[in-house]
Amino acid sequence: MRPRGIRLIWAPLAVALLIAVALVLTLTLGNPLGRATGLELFTERASAGRVIVESPRADERLAETARWAEGYLAAIAARFGHQPPGVTIRLLTNQAAYRDFGRKYLPGFSPRMDFCYDRNTGVVYGFFCPPEALQAKLRHELFHRLSHQSMPGLPLWLDEGIAELTEGMSADQAGALSVERIDHKRLRAAVKILGGDTELAALARCTPDEFYGDRGDRWYTLAYCVALHLEARGELASSLATGSAQVEPRALAAFVADPPERVAAAGAPALVSAMPATAVAAGMVVLPTVRANR
């Protein structure tokens, strides 16, 4: 019979060993980036701890990106009246490595995705690129992180439309967001698409297979234009509060044909209350801003 004291010594050692094994499995099997590269991941965490940026490449931009993403998440969350979510951002060394990783490890990945958000894990994947492009792509995916965490009822067209819109946003010293860069190339393409209410009705009914399919550019363009139009009219937040947006096709067509240079920061969403339902004006198309099967 073994002495009882030896059992007591081995018990905590066995527990410590199990914890160590579990940690290693979490960091490798639970992190496909570490498993795929076979390299140590360099990690930076923002000051509040909500944003983590990881990469197999040591780069001073990891810390800069973590700080910037934390500030942006706070601004975009406040813009829509929510608390900023936590997020992990994983950056591959270049676009080729990102596409190779996505094909192997991310379900539903397409090479057309510049960056992508994995809603199952809450992780944003991308790659190192020039700072302005990096921030624009991250704005898009970080909005998806916010919407899937705090606004799960958003229909596809609005989720993608606002995400596209945020790519051109900038925050002032107070953290208020304005649309500083408008995609005029996309607006010019929309002029050729808009011809009546049928396109808007089709946008509202668009399925994921259609939206992300061969005609995806068409739907992204329409979604962006409608979101920009609503923001310019100061109705984006209120449309979320009421569950629908009224869009007049001729007014939308006129807007995209002669857009403003920028769209100033809107008022605080906390001041926008849910408005009572009103009669739909003649010629208006009603687009749902909340999914029916929420």
C-alpha angles and dihedrals in degrees: 000000000000118000112261091232092064091055090053091052095049096046097071091041090055091049091049090050092051091050091050092050091048091051093051091049091049093051094046112026092030092048111056091186092063091043094047097048097037087213136114112269117231110219135197125183126201119239096259090047096233095109125058122181119196134182140159085232123076106229134157088227090073091074092040091050092049092052093045094046092051091053093045093049090052091050098046092043091051089047090062097034101255140116116258113258127225117255142178117217117199116194122195120209096253143347095271092054090046093052092046091050092046094052091051103040113017117077113228093013118160127190086231088072107096090191127353142206120220104211092190092064102019090237126140116213126199144125141251113279136145112313098250093049092044093054094045092052092045092050089059095050095039089056088055088052090053095044095047091047100042107012104039092156096067112123116236096254093055095041090055094036094056091041089055090047093053091059088077097042127114131184125230125218091279092051095251112147124228130179098245098165118048119192099235092173089060092047091053089053090050092056088066093047103046112084106135144328097300093081092052093047090050090049091056091051095044114132124214091254090054096041094050095035134093092298093047094119089062094054094043089052094051093044091051093049094049092048091048091047092052092047092050089052091049091241104111096094094041091051088057090050094051097039096237143059126216113216126180107211095215092050090049091049091050091049095052090045092055109019127174121257091241140356113232123228112284125229122274110288090224087073091057111087127188105276122216117259113267134193114279110250118236113276094017123134114212113218117192115235093189125055114249092222094049 
